[in-house]
Amino acid sequence: MFNSKSKQAKKEILQLFNEIQINLENNYKDLAIGARKKAEMRLEELKSTGELTDKDYKKLKVTLDDYTKRMEGYHH
């Protein structure tokens, strides 16, 4: 059974991840940092409201953690 809210929430997070990726590819470090923070906050918000399943949250969190690791040396 598919939950349309969950599907929409996943789509929103994936769009935020795409924003991070584009900024990284264009070497826009400050924008990438901002997009990662926005994605992190939104991911936690969607998890706490129950719009994301635990399975989806864990999968998306791994992707976010990968971006965080790639951006370790980035500072404002």
C-alpha positions as CSV (number, residue, x, y, z in Angstrom):
1,M,0.0,0.0,0.0
2,F,1.4,3.3,-1.0
3,N,0.9,6.4,1.0
4,S,0.6,9.5,-1.2
5,K,1.9,11.7,1.5
6,S,5.0,9.6,1.9
7,K,5.5,9.6,-1.9
8,Q,5.2,13.3,-2.0
9,A,7.6,13.8,1.0
10,K,10.2,11.6,-0.7
11,K,9.9,13.6,-3.9
12,E,10.4,16.8,-1.9
13,I,13.5,15.5,-0.3
14,L,14.9,14.2,-3.5
15,Q,14.4,17.7,-5.0
16,L,16.4,19.2,-2.2
17,F,19.1,16.6,-2.7
18,N,19.2,17.6,-6.4
19,E,19.7,21.2,-5.3
20,I,22.7,20.2,-3.2
21,Q,24.1,18.2,-6.1
22,I,23.8,21.0,-8.6
23,N,25.4,23.4,-6.2
24,L,28.3,21.0,-5.6
25,E,28.8,20.5,-9.3
26,N,28.9,24.2,-9.9
27,N,31.3,24.7,-6.9
28,Y,28.8,26.9,-5.1
29,K,29.9,25.9,-1.6
30,D,27.8,28.4,0.4
31,L,24.6,27.4,-1.5
32,A,25.4,23.7,-1.1
33,I,25.8,24.2,2.6
34,G,22.5,26.0,2.8
35,A,20.7,23.4,0.7
36,R,22.1,20.6,2.9
37,K,20.9,22.3,6.1
38,K,17.5,22.9,4.5
39,A,17.3,19.2,3.4
40,E,18.4,18.0,6.9
41,M,15.8,20.1,8.7
42,R,13.0,19.1,6.3
43,L,14.0,15.4,6.5
44,E,13.7,15.5,10.3
45,E,10.4,17.4,10.1
46,L,8.9,14.9,7.7
47,K,10.1,12.0,9.9
48,S,8.6,13.6,13.1
49,T,5.2,14.2,11.4
50,G,5.1,10.7,10.1
51,E,5.0,11.7,6.5
52,L,8.0,9.5,5.8
53,T,8.2,5.8,6.7
54,D,11.1,4.6,8.8
55,K,12.4,2.7,5.8
56,D,12.3,5.8,3.5
57,Y,13.8,7.9,6.3
58,K,16.8,5.6,6.8
59,K,17.5,5.4,3.1
60,L,17.3,9.2,2.6
61,K,19.4,9.8,5.8
62,V,22.2,7.7,4.3
63,T,22.2,9.9,1.2
64,L,22.2,13.0,3.3
65,D,25.1,11.7,5.4
66,D,27.0,11.0,2.2
67,Y,26.5,14.7,1.1
68,T,27.6,15.8,4.6
69,K,30.7,13.7,4.4
70,R,31.6,15.1,1.0
71,M,31.2,18.6,2.3
72,E,33.3,18.2,5.5
73,G,35.9,20.8,4.5
74,Y,33.4,23.4,3.5
75,H,33.1,26.4,5.7
76,H,31.4,29.8,5.4
